[in-house]
Amino acid sequence: MKVLITGGAGFLGARLARALLSRGELTVAEGGAQPIDELALLDVAAATGFEGDARVKVMTGDIAQPAVLDAAIDRDTAAIFHLAAIVSGQAEAEFELGMRINLDASRLLLERCRALGHRPRVVFTSSVAVYGGVMPELVRDDTALNPQSSYGTQKAVAELLLSDYTRRGFVDGRVLRLPTISVRPGRPNAATTSFASGIVREPLNGETAVIPVPRDLRIWLLSPRRAIDCLIAGCELDSNVLGTQRAVNLPGVSASVDEMLAALREVAGDAVAARIEFRADERIARIVGSFPAQWDTTRARSLGLEGDASFAEIIRRYIEDEGIRPVAG
Ligand SMILES: NC(=O)c1ccc[n+]([C@@H]2O[C@H](COP(=O)([O-])OP(=O)(O)OC[C@H]3O[C@@H](n4cnc5c(N)ncnc54)[C@H](O)[C@@H]3O)[C@@H](O)[C@H]2O)c1
């Protein structure tokens, strides 16, 4: 079978690709697992590190161009992980770009599937940002969407489109709403939640992390390793168990900034956890403060989707998975 990852050169896309390749198979229909014969990685940047694997097809192009999607998806494409996106801070700063990639391109992708008529599985990565305003203490999968950012709005509209294309039988869609993924290696990015990785990554590197939000702000967090497990498990879910509610909120850990620092102290010691500077940023605090701090994961867990046990576990996973050598004292 052919599998496509849009955003295949990105943080989660590249990790998902490696996980799928090491698994070698995927279940997308009755009859059990099928071998993955081709894994297409579509991104504006060329995915690297897959040179030795004949199953990988690196494709570069802009997913907002119909010809690029026509080349990437054909009737043999049985599963599509649609990850390509403009992240939250950039989508807020560059409205037209966010609309074009997060919304217009998502519709184009669904239209390509509709035109082919083969009803592939489409996994769409959505976000906590679809919620906002006055929320119940525990946000459920079916809590009303009320985004307070352009990124959240684009994700929410794309979610609804995926549900309708599923209801019409054009695709077999599933929306996985991701908590903030932490710890992201590398440099800070343009996501409004970038500090949720920087708070661990920079101090472990011997650098100072700048935190733009108050100490008591709580966020909902998941490790990259668990996120990838959930993306694959979510793709393999039987369509009937999702029914008319195609979106699932993935399990996570709810932690305040202070609790994240306490976990860092527990794992790496006082000197590392002291490498923090608070510098308020109203815009980031307002957007991130509109996200739910925790959601009800009963449904996700009943579907077999699992998160991490604690933020300390998330830090340990990062150190282990990325081979980090903490810079102490
Ligand atoms: N990382 C998180 O904390 C988080 C949280 C919630 C949701 N998500 C969602 O998960 C998905 C993956 O996130 P990520 O953290 O890996 O982000 P990322 O920015 O690392 O990856 C996104 C990829 O999309 C690619 N892309 C952007 N515009 C494109 C275009 N026009 N054509 C083709 N490719 C394009 C980028 O080059 C990038 O490689 C996104 O949909 C994101 O919105 C991520």
The ligand as an SDF file (V2000), in Angstrom:
LIG
                    3D

 44 48  0  0  0  0  0  0  0  0999 V2000
    3.9270   20.3130   17.6430 N   0  0  0  0  0  0  0  0  0  0  0  0
    2.8370   20.6480   18.3460 C   0  0  0  0  0  0  0  0  0  0  0  0
    2.9200   21.0230   19.5170 O   0  0  0  0  0  0  0  0  0  0  0  0
    1.4740   20.5280   17.7240 C   0  0  0  0  0  0  0  0  0  0  0  0
    0.3560   20.6970   18.5380 C   0  0  0  0  0  0  0  0  0  0  0  0
   -0.9090   20.6150   17.9650 C   0  0  0  0  0  0  0  0  0  0  0  0
   -1.0390   20.3530   16.6250 C   0  0  0  0  0  0  0  0  0  0  0  0
    0.0670   20.2010   15.8410 N   0  0  0  0  0  0  0  0  0  0  0  0
   -0.1110   19.9400   14.4170 C   0  0  0  0  0  0  0  0  0  0  0  0
    0.6530   18.8110   14.0520 O   0  0  0  0  0  0  0  0  0  0  0  0
    1.1480   18.9610   12.7190 C   0  0  0  0  0  0  0  0  0  0  0  0
    2.6490   18.7840   12.6690 C   0  0  0  0  0  0  0  0  0  0  0  0
    3.2370   19.7480   13.5350 O   0  0  0  0  0  0  0  0  0  0  0  0
    4.8150   19.9020   13.6730 P   0  0  0  0  0  0  0  0  0  0  0  0
    5.0610   20.3090   15.0760 O   0  0  0  0  0  0  0  0  0  0  0  0
    5.5020   18.7050   13.1150 O   0  0  0  0  0  0  0  0  0  0  0  0
    5.0450   21.1760   12.7640 O   0  0  0  0  0  0  0  0  0  0  0  0
    6.2550   21.4980   11.7460 P   0  0  0  0  0  0  0  0  0  0  0  0
    6.1750   22.9570   11.4760 O   0  0  0  0  0  0  0  0  0  0  0  0
    7.5320   20.9310   12.2350 O   0  0  0  0  0  0  0  0  0  0  0  0
    5.8150   20.6740   10.4630 O   0  0  0  0  0  0  0  0  0  0  0  0
    4.9290   21.1560    9.5230 C   0  0  0  0  0  0  0  0  0  0  0  0
    5.5320   20.9200    8.1590 C   0  0  0  0  0  0  0  0  0  0  0  0
    4.6320   21.4160    7.1830 O   0  0  0  0  0  0  0  0  0  0  0  0
    5.4140   21.8860    6.1280 C   0  0  0  0  0  0  0  0  0  0  0  0
    4.6800   22.8240    5.2980 N   0  0  0  0  0  0  0  0  0  0  0  0
    4.2950   24.0850    5.6080 C   0  0  0  0  0  0  0  0  0  0  0  0
    3.7000   24.6470    4.5650 N   0  0  0  0  0  0  0  0  0  0  0  0
    3.6990   23.7290    3.5690 C   0  0  0  0  0  0  0  0  0  0  0  0
    3.2330   23.7400    2.2370 C   0  0  0  0  0  0  0  0  0  0  0  0
    2.6670   24.8290    1.7050 N   0  0  0  0  0  0  0  0  0  0  0  0
    3.3730   22.6230    1.4880 N   0  0  0  0  0  0  0  0  0  0  0  0
    3.9860   21.5260    2.0120 C   0  0  0  0  0  0  0  0  0  0  0  0
    4.4470   21.4650    3.2690 N   0  0  0  0  0  0  0  0  0  0  0  0
    4.3150   22.5630    4.0390 C   0  0  0  0  0  0  0  0  0  0  0  0
    6.5930   22.5850    6.8160 C   0  0  0  0  0  0  0  0  0  0  0  0
    7.6900   22.7540    5.9240 O   0  0  0  0  0  0  0  0  0  0  0  0
    6.8670   21.6480    7.9630 C   0  0  0  0  0  0  0  0  0  0  0  0
    7.8940   20.7270    7.6440 O   0  0  0  0  0  0  0  0  0  0  0  0
    0.6480   20.3160   12.2440 C   0  0  0  0  0  0  0  0  0  0  0  0
   -0.5520   20.1320   11.5330 O   0  0  0  0  0  0  0  0  0  0  0  0
    0.3800   21.0620   13.5330 C   0  0  0  0  0  0  0  0  0  0  0  0
   -0.5900   22.0690   13.3550 O   0  0  0  0  0  0  0  0  0  0  0  0
    1.3200   20.2760   16.3590 C   0  0  0  0  0  0  0  0  0  0  0  0
  1  2  1  0
  2  3  2  0
  2  4  1  0
  4  5  1  0
  4 44  2  0
  5  6  2  0
  6  7  1  0
  7  8  2  0
  8  9  1  0
  8 44  1  0
  9 10  1  0
  9 42  1  0
 10 11  1  0
 11 12  1  0
 11 40  1  0
 12 13  1  0
 13 14  1  0
 14 15  2  0
 14 16  1  0
 14 17  1  0
 17 18  1  0
 18 19  2  0
 18 20  1  0
 18 21  1  0
 21 22  1  0
 22 23  1  0
 23 24  1  0
 23 38  1  0
 24 25  1  0
 25 26  1  0
 25 36  1  0
 26 27  1  0
 26 35  1  0
 27 28  2  0
 28 29  1  0
 29 30  1  0
 29 35  2  0
 30 31  1  0
 30 32  2  0
 32 33  1  0
 33 34  2  0
 34 35  1  0
 36 37  1  0
 36 38  1  0
 38 39  1  0
 40 41  1  0
 40 42  1  0
 42 43  1  0
M  CHG  2   8   1  16  -1
M  END
$$$$
